[in-house]
Amino acid sequence: MEREDAQPMVLLTEADPLVGLDLSDALARAGYRVIGPVATAAQALRRLEEEQPTLAVIDVLLKDGRCSALARGLRARGVPFLVHSGCRRDQRLTVDFQGVPWLSKPALPTDVIASLDELVPAAAS
């Protein structure tokens, strides 16, 4: 069993409660500590101020709108993240999310976990 502080901590944003809970459970079973799921960009920014995640899974649109400020905050802190969204990568509103792994909804939790696993080395550096 890994020590809890050795487990990567993932900030999870998701507007849909059922999707958020399902993904949160899958991440926990895969050995990640989960912050969230959080449903609003404002709440996600507060959580980012309170805790330093190792990684993040973010949606482009949350209940209070785009989470562009969150993407910029994660980049400023050097926190690798991936997008898990129903928005298309080429939409104008996704400009703040370019250059990161992108999974279109619906994505299997195993696919999200596999993509996060690939980001872990970048989080350690």
Secondary structure, 3 states (H helix, E strand, C coil): CCCHHHCCEEEEECCCHHHHHHHHHHHHHCCCEEEEEECCHHHHHHHHHHCCCCEEEECCEECCEECHHHHHHHHHHCCCEEEEECCCCCCHHHHHHCCCCEEECCCCHHHHHHHHHHHHHHHHC
